[in-house]
Amino acid sequence: MRILVTGGAGFIGSHLIDRLMTSGQEVICLDNFYTGRKRNILKWLDNPYFEVIRHDITEPIRLEVDQIYHLACPASPIHYQYNPVKTIKTNVMGTLYMLGLAKRVKARLLLASTSEVYGDPEVHPQSEDYRGNVNPIGPRSCYDEGKRVAETLAFDYHWQNNVEIRVARIFNTYGPRMLENDGRVVSNFVVQSLKGQPLTVYGNGSQTRSFCYVSDLVDGLMRLMNGEHTGPINLGNPDEYTILELAQTIQKMVNPDTEIDFKPLPEDDPKRRQPDITKAKTLLGWQPTVPLQEGLKLTVEDFRQRLGSPEAPRLASI
């Protein structure tokens, strides 16, 4: 098949492209390189079955493809809050153009939505029928509400125009190729530990997250795309950790001498986040397999190589 991956040079997109290429597909990577990096797709540039197009999806494009993995959008608060108008245009106009493309060429489109559609949830864990608790005018709303509108557009194109869609609600994902400055909790803690800096924990660290290793997520995305179920379907790891527990795990793993620095909790920061993956298990036969500490080891080693910090402490045995 000929498969389009928007945001393909990004963290998740590039891992997805690796899987698609090794499975023998023809892949087009579409990226404006705002948060994507060419180094993530470098090994495929000379492959005759791979093509990369620098393009901003807030502008239309005409292509012939069989499937579209629509991942394009800044996904970390630092990047999506830097230009909130651009973020919501990416979510709304970008999704509109990709759905229009899917309609024209009769391609199946998978929308990479997010657990942020649940906002600061009042239901725990979050299942797909929970409608969320989102602030429509807060600092995170350009992303949260943008993805909610993207889901609306996807289902409207499905019902009105018979476009084949799949909707994945992605929970916190981590692994190699995360950006060093993306402000996400795993990358923050790893970079700070490798540099011998205090680990920044917001609030008292009691807020929870669930961390899914990127290879597990890619497997879930591909199962959803090639399965029979429209979604939305939660994809994430149901194991729940407090932010303080994560900080202490990385501290012990990388540099036990670093300190923990507590700072005020940002506005609209969710207090609890844990996916109910019953649908993914029953409909896709999917659940995460990579334990947190195993995934963190691989992530730390990747950051160590990129930061060029051979003097940083080696991984402690845990």
Secondary structure, 3 states (H helix, E strand, C coil): CEEEEECCCCHHHHHHHHHHHHCCCEEEEEECCCCCCHHHHHHHCCCCCEEEEECCCCCCCCCCCCEEEECCCCCCHHHHHHCHHHHHHHHHHHHHHHHHHHHHHCCEEEEEEEHHHHECCCCCCECCCCCCECCCCCCCHHHHHHHHHHHHHHHHHHHHHCCCEEEEEECCEECCCCCCCCCCHHHHHHHHHHCCCCEEEECCCCCEEECEEHHHHHHHHHHHHHCCCCCCEEECCCCEEEHHHHHHHHHHHHCCCCCEEEECCCCCCCCCCCECCHHHHHHHCCCCCCCHHHHHHHHHHHHHHHHCCCCCCCCCCC
